[in-house]
Amino acid sequence: MKIAYRLRDNPKHIEQVQKATLTTDDFGIEPTGGLFGSPEWWGRIANGGLPIHTLRGTITERFMGSMGDWPEIRILSDTGEKSSWTREVNQREQDALYRVGRHIEIDYVLQKHRGKSWARNPEHHKSYLRFASSPMRKETFPELTRICLLTRSHIESSPHRFST
C-alpha cells in the first residue's frame, strides 16, 4: 500500500486553514468540531463526534480543472455516483498514483464553510483525511476495506493510500 496523502503530514495546509479561520469571517471553516487540524479536532474525529465518510470508486478521469491550473480527478463511486476531487499529495511524485482505472478510497469529514465564503456550497466543506487506490480492485479491495476499518479507530495516522 502506497501513501498519497495524509492530512496530518501537511502542516502548511493545516496552518493556512487555521489562519483563515482565526483571522477573518470571509474564509476558512466554521470551527464547530474544534479548530481544523487541532488536537481537539482530531479527538472529535477519533470519538465519532465528527463522523468520517468514505468514498469508494474508480478513477475515471485525470485532468487540470479551474483555469487549467488545479489538479483533479473524477470518480465513479461503487454506488454509481460521479464526483470530482482535488489530487492531494504529500510529495509531488505521489501524483502519479492517481491513474485512470485505479480503485480509490477517500476518507473525509464534512464541515461548514464560513457564511461569507466563496464556496459553491457554503453548507459543507470536505476535509480529506486519506486517499487510497489499487490498480486491480478484485485483488486488493479486501485489503483496502480492512485497512479502512482499522484507520477509522486510529484516525491520527489515517493516510491517503494506494496499492501497487
KEPA-563185 format. One record per residue: residue number from 1; residue in three letters; x, y, z of N, C-alpha, C in turn. Coordinates in steps of 0.02 Angstrom, whole numbers, plus 50000, padded with zeros to 5 digits. Example, Ala and Ser with C-alpha at 12.3 -4.5 7.8 and 13.67 -1.06 7.14 Angstrom:
# residues 2
[r 1,Ala,[50660,49716,50390],[50615,49775,50390],[50660,49835,50390]];
[r 2,Ser,[50642,49888,50354],[50684,49947,50357],[50645,50002,50394]];
//
This chain:
# residues 164
[r 1,Met,[50043,49941,50000],[50000,50000,50000],[50045,50062,50000]];
[r 2,Lys,[50034,50106,49953],[50072,50168,49949],[50030,50226,49974]];
[r 3,Ile,[50060,50272,50009],[50025,50330,50035],[50031,50387,49986]];
[r 4,Ala,[49974,50418,49970],[49974,50476,49926],[49964,50540,49966]];
[r 5,Tyr,[49925,50536,50020],[49912,50596,50058],[49889,50579,50128]];
[r 6,Arg,[49917,50614,50175],[49897,50610,50246],[49892,50681,50271]];
[r 7,Leu,[49833,50702,50290],[49822,50770,50312],[49869,50788,50369]];
[r 8,Arg,[49879,50744,50416],[49922,50759,50473],[49993,50776,50451]];
[r 9,Asp,[50014,50750,50393],[50081,50764,50366],[50083,50827,50323]];
[r 10,Asn,[50031,50867,50325],[50029,50928,50286],[50018,50989,50332]];
[r 11,Pro,[50068,51004,50375],[50059,51059,50423],[50048,51127,50390]];
[r 12,Lys,[50076,51137,50330],[50066,51201,50296],[49992,51212,50280]];
[r 13,His,[49959,51160,50254],[49888,51165,50238],[49847,51177,50302]];
[r 14,Ile,[49862,51139,50354],[49827,51147,50417],[49835,51218,50443]];
[r 15,Glu,[49897,51244,50441],[49911,51312,50464],[49872,51364,50423]];
[r 16,Gln,[49869,51355,50357],[49833,51402,50314],[49758,51403,50330]];
[r 17,Val,[49729,51345,50340],[49657,51341,50356],[49645,51371,50425]];
[r 18,Gln,[49688,51356,50473],[49681,51384,50540],[49686,51460,50538]];
[r 19,Lys,[49734,51486,50501],[49743,51559,50497],[49681,51592,50467]];
[r 20,Ala,[49655,51563,50413],[49595,51590,50382],[49536,51588,50430]];
[r 21,Thr,[49531,51534,50467],[49475,51526,50514],[49480,51576,50571]];
[r 22,Leu,[49541,51589,50594],[49550,51633,50653],[49554,51707,50637]];
[r 23,Thr,[49568,51726,50575],[49581,51796,50560],[49528,51831,50518]];
[r 24,Thr,[49479,51795,50492],[49428,51827,50451],[49364,51786,50452]];
[r 25,Asp,[49309,51821,50438],[49245,51786,50430],[49231,51768,50358]];
[r 26,Asp,[49275,51791,50312],[49265,51781,50241],[49291,51714,50215]];
[r 27,Phe,[49337,51683,50251],[49368,51621,50229],[49371,51572,50287]];
[r 28,Gly,[49391,51511,50270],[49401,51462,50322],[49339,51418,50334]];
[r 29,Ile,[49345,51379,50385],[49294,51330,50403],[49268,51346,50472]];
[r 30,Glu,[49203,51340,50482],[49175,51351,50548],[49206,51300,50596]];
[r 31,Pro,[49232,51323,50653],[49265,51277,50700],[49217,51240,50746]];
[r 32,Thr,[49162,51216,50719],[49111,51183,50760],[49135,51116,50788]];
[r 33,Gly,[49183,51084,50756],[49211,51022,50782],[49279,51033,50813]];
[r 34,Gly,[49294,51096,50830],[49361,51114,50853],[49398,51146,50795]];
[r 35,Leu,[49452,51181,50809],[49491,51213,50757],[49522,51160,50712]];
[r 36,Phe,[49512,51168,50647],[49537,51121,50597],[49609,51100,50612]];
[r 37,Gly,[49620,51034,50615],[49688,51008,50625],[49714,51010,50696]];
[r 38,Ser,[49675,51036,50743],[49697,51041,50812],[49688,50974,50847]];
[r 39,Pro,[49720,50964,50904],[49710,50901,50942],[49636,50890,50958]];
[r 40,Glu,[49599,50944,50974],[49527,50937,50988],[49491,50911,50926]];
[r 41,Trp,[49507,50938,50867],[49475,50918,50804],[49489,50844,50790]];
[r 42,Trp,[49553,50822,50796],[49570,50752,50785],[49535,50708,50836]];
[r 43,Gly,[49529,50732,50898],[49494,50694,50950],[49420,50684,50934]];
[r 44,Arg,[49388,50736,50907],[49317,50730,50887],[49309,50680,50831]];
[r 45,Ile,[49357,50676,50786],[49355,50626,50733],[49364,50557,50763]];
[r 46,Ala,[49412,50550,50807],[49426,50484,50837],[49368,50458,50877]];
[r 47,Asn,[49330,50502,50912],[49275,50478,50953],[49208,50478,50917]];
[r 48,Gly,[49208,50495,50852],[49146,50493,50813],[49105,50556,50815]];
[r 49,Gly,[49127,50607,50852],[49091,50670,50855],[49091,50707,50789]];
[r 50,Leu,[49142,50696,50750],[49146,50723,50682],[49154,50661,50637]];
[r 51,Pro,[49097,50636,50611],[49098,50571,50576],[49140,50569,50513]];
[r 52,Ile,[49172,50513,50502],[49210,50501,50442],[49164,50472,50389]];
[r 53,His,[49170,50498,50329],[49135,50471,50271],[49187,50440,50225]];
[r 54,Thr,[49170,50387,50191],[49217,50354,50146],[49185,50347,50077]];
[r 55,Leu,[49221,50371,50027],[49200,50362,49957],[49243,50307,49928]];
[r 56,Arg,[49212,50258,49897],[49248,50205,49863],[49226,50205,49790]];
[r 57,Gly,[49274,50201,49745],[49255,50201,49675],[49316,50192,49630]];
[r 58,Thr,[49307,50211,49567],[49359,50203,49516],[49374,50271,49486]];
[r 59,Ile,[49438,50286,49476],[49458,50348,49443],[49440,50342,49369]];
[r 60,Thr,[49399,50388,49345],[49377,50386,49275],[49410,50439,49232]];
[r 61,Glu,[49438,50491,49264],[49471,50544,49226],[49521,50580,49271]];
[r 62,Arg,[49575,50599,49241],[49628,50639,49274],[49636,50702,49232]];
[r 63,Phe,[49630,50761,49263],[49631,50823,49223],[49652,50882,49266]];
[r 64,Met,[49664,50938,49232],[49677,51001,49265],[49613,51042,49262]];
[r 65,Gly,[49585,51058,49319],[49523,51095,49323],[49534,51169,49330]];
[r 66,Ser,[49480,51204,49348],[49480,51276,49357],[49502,51310,49292]];
[r 67,Met,[49558,51343,49293],[49583,51376,49232],[49644,51339,49206]];
[r 68,Gly,[49641,51272,49211],[49696,51230,49189],[49754,51228,49237]];
[r 69,Asp,[49740,51247,49301],[49794,51251,49349],[49778,51214,49415]];
[r 70,Trp,[49726,51173,49416],[49707,51139,49477],[49701,51064,49464]];
[r 71,Pro,[49745,51023,49494],[49745,50951,49480],[49685,50915,49511]];
[r 72,Glu,[49647,50881,49469],[49586,50848,49492],[49580,50778,49462]];
[r 73,Ile,[49534,50740,49491],[49513,50675,49463],[49437,50672,49466]];
[r 74,Arg,[49409,50631,49422],[49338,50615,49425],[49334,50542,49447]];
[r 75,Ile,[49284,50529,49488],[49275,50462,49516],[49203,50439,49503]];
[r 76,Leu,[49197,50376,49484],[49132,50343,49482],[49130,50298,49543]];
[r 77,Ser,[49086,50314,49591],[49085,50276,49653],[49057,50206,49642]];
[r 78,Asp,[49068,50164,49690],[49042,50096,49687],[48966,50095,49687]];
[r 79,Thr,[48934,50151,49708],[48861,50156,49708],[48835,50192,49647]];
[r 80,Gly,[48881,50209,49599],[48860,50240,49536],[48859,50315,49535]];
[r 81,Glu,[48881,50349,49588],[48882,50422,49590],[48948,50447,49561]];
[r 82,Lys,[48944,50504,49526],[49003,50536,49497],[49022,50597,49540]];
[r 83,Ser,[49088,50606,49549],[49111,50664,49586],[49182,50682,49564]];
[r 84,Ser,[49202,50745,49578],[49269,50769,49562],[49304,50787,49627]];
[r 85,Trp,[49370,50773,49629],[49410,50785,49689],[49477,50814,49670]];
[r 86,Thr,[49505,50854,49714],[49573,50879,49705],[49621,50821,49715]];
[r 87,Arg,[49673,50818,49675],[49726,50768,49683],[49773,50792,49737]];
[r 88,Glu,[49760,50772,49799],[49802,50791,49856],[49861,50744,49860]];
[r 89,Val,[49920,50772,49875],[49981,50732,49884],[50023,50764,49939]];
[r 90,Asn,[50065,50723,49971],[50114,50749,50017],[50181,50763,49983]];
[r 91,Gln,[50195,50725,49930],[50255,50734,49890],[50236,50732,49816]];
[r 92,Arg,[50268,50774,49776],[50249,50783,49706],[50245,50717,49668]];
[r 93,Glu,[50292,50671,49679],[50293,50608,49641],[50232,50564,49656]];
[r 94,Gln,[50198,50577,49711],[50138,50537,49727],[50080,50551,49680]];
[r 95,Asp,[50082,50606,49645],[50028,50623,49598],[50020,50569,49544]];
[r 96,Ala,[50075,50534,49528],[50071,50481,49477],[50027,50423,49499]];
[r 97,Leu,[50012,50419,49563],[49969,50365,49589],[49897,50373,49567]];
[r 98,Tyr,[49877,50433,49548],[49809,50446,49526],[49804,50428,49452]];
[r 99,Arg,[49789,50365,49437],[49785,50342,49368],[49714,50318,49352]];
[r 100,Val,[49693,50333,49292],[49627,50312,49269],[49623,50236,49273]];
[r 101,Gly,[49567,50212,49299],[49555,50140,49306],[49572,50112,49374]];
[r 102,Arg,[49608,50150,49415],[49626,50126,49482],[49567,50135,49529]];
[r 103,His,[49559,50086,49573],[49510,50092,49626],[49537,50140,49679]];
[r 104,Ile,[49493,50180,49707],[49514,50230,49756],[49466,50232,49815]];
[r 105,Glu,[49493,50247,49873],[49453,50261,49933],[49474,50329,49959]];
[r 106,Ile,[49426,50368,49978],[49439,50434,50008],[49401,50438,50073]];
[r 107,Asp,[49436,50448,50128],[49405,50462,50192],[49403,50538,50201]];
[r 108,Tyr,[49347,50564,50222],[49340,50636,50232],[49289,50650,50286]];
[r 109,Val,[49289,50712,50311],[49238,50735,50357],[49205,50796,50325]];
[r 110,Leu,[49142,50807,50343],[49105,50864,50318],[49106,50919,50370]];
[r 111,Gln,[49121,50980,50348],[49121,51037,50392],[49088,51095,50356]];
[r 112,Lys,[49065,51145,50394],[49033,51203,50364],[49085,51256,50347]];
[r 113,His,[49077,51284,50286],[49116,51342,50267],[49090,51402,50306]];
[r 114,Arg,[49130,51453,50309],[49108,51516,50337],[49051,51543,50294]];
[r 115,Gly,[49005,51579,50323],[48946,51604,50288],[48962,51648,50228]];
[r 116,Lys,[49015,51688,50232],[49033,51733,50177],[49080,51701,50127]];
[r 117,Ser,[49094,51637,50136],[49142,51602,50093],[49119,51602,50021]];
[r 118,Trp,[49167,51599,49975],[49153,51597,49903],[49133,51528,49880]];
[r 119,Ala,[49134,51479,49924],[49122,51409,49904],[49054,51402,49870]];
[r 120,Arg,[49052,51357,49821],[48989,51344,49785],[48935,51320,49832]];
[r 121,Asn,[48952,51277,49878],[48905,51252,49928],[48930,51273,49996]];
[r 122,Pro,[48908,51332,50021],[48934,51356,50084],[48915,51312,50143]];
[r 123,Glu,[48870,51265,50133],[48849,51222,50188],[48904,51173,50209]];
[r 124,His,[48940,51144,50162],[48987,51092,50180],[49053,51097,50143]];
[r 125,His,[49106,51081,50178],[49173,51076,50150],[49198,51006,50167]];
[r 126,Lys,[49226,50971,50118],[49252,50904,50130],[49326,50910,50148]];
[r 127,Ser,[49342,50893,50209],[49412,50893,50231],[49439,50822,50221]];
[r 128,Tyr,[49487,50815,50176],[49514,50750,50160],[49558,50725,50217]];
[r 129,Leu,[49549,50662,50233],[49592,50630,50283],[49637,50579,50251]];
[r 130,Arg,[49612,50544,50198],[49650,50488,50170],[49628,50475,50099]];
[r 131,Phe,[49675,50460,50055],[49661,50434,49988],[49694,50366,49983]];
[r 132,Ala,[49661,50318,49953],[49689,50252,49941],[49668,50228,49873]];
[r 133,Ser,[49713,50194,49838],[49697,50169,49772],[49731,50103,49760]];
[r 134,Ser,[49700,50063,49717],[49730,49999,49699],[49723,49989,49624]];
[r 135,Pro,[49773,49959,49592],[49771,49951,49520],[49721,49898,49497]];
[r 136,Met,[49712,49845,49537],[49666,49792,49518],[49619,49779,49576]];
[r 137,Arg,[49560,49807,49571],[49513,49807,49626],[49500,49736,49652]];
[r 138,Lys,[49492,49688,49609],[49474,49620,49629],[49527,49591,49677]];
[r 139,Glu,[49590,49605,49665],[49643,49577,49706],[49651,49613,49773]];
[r 140,Thr,[49644,49679,49774],[49663,49716,49833],[49605,49748,49871]];
[r 141,Phe,[49545,49745,49846],[49490,49777,49881],[49480,49752,49952]];
[r 142,Pro,[49483,49686,49966],[49476,49663,50035],[49529,49694,50080]];
[r 143,Glu,[49590,49702,50056],[49643,49732,50096],[49627,49805,50110]];
[r 144,Leu,[49603,49841,50059],[49586,49911,50070],[49530,49918,50120]];
[r 145,Thr,[49480,49875,50116],[49424,49878,50162],[49448,49867,50233]];
[r 146,Arg,[49490,49817,50243],[49516,49803,50310],[49556,49862,50337]];
[r 147,Ile,[49598,49891,50296],[49638,49948,50317],[49594,50008,50332]];
[r 148,Cys,[49543,50018,50292],[49497,50073,50304],[49465,50067,50372]];
[r 149,Leu,[49442,50007,50390],[49411,49997,50455],[49460,50009,50512]];
[r 150,Leu,[49522,49989,50502],[49574,49999,50552],[49586,50074,50562]];
[r 151,Thr,[49589,50112,50508],[49605,50183,50515],[49547,50221,50545]];
[r 152,Arg,[49486,50196,50542],[49431,50231,50574],[49442,50235,50650]];
[r 153,Ser,[49473,50185,50679],[49485,50187,50751],[49553,50217,50768]];
[r 154,His,[49594,50229,50718],[49660,50259,50728],[49669,50316,50679]];
[r 155,Ile,[49623,50364,50679],[49621,50415,50628],[49682,50461,50629]];
[r 156,Glu,[49717,50466,50685],[49775,50510,50687],[49826,50490,50634]];
[r 157,Ser,[49829,50427,50616],[49878,50405,50566],[49845,50386,50500]];
[r 158,Ser,[49784,50409,50490],[49747,50391,50430],[49776,50423,50368]];
[r 159,Pro,[49804,50384,50322],[49834,50411,50261],[49788,50404,50201]];
[r 160,His,[49806,50439,50148],[49777,50427,50082],[49824,50375,50052]];
[r 161,Arg,[49799,50316,50034],[49843,50261,50015],[49827,50234,49946]];
[r 162,Phe,[49878,50206,49916],[49872,50174,49851],[49908,50108,49854]];
[r 163,Ser,[49880,50057,49823],[49913,49993,49818],[49951,49989,49752]];
[r 164,Thr,[50003,49949,49752],[50039,49938,49689],[50019,49871,49661]];
//
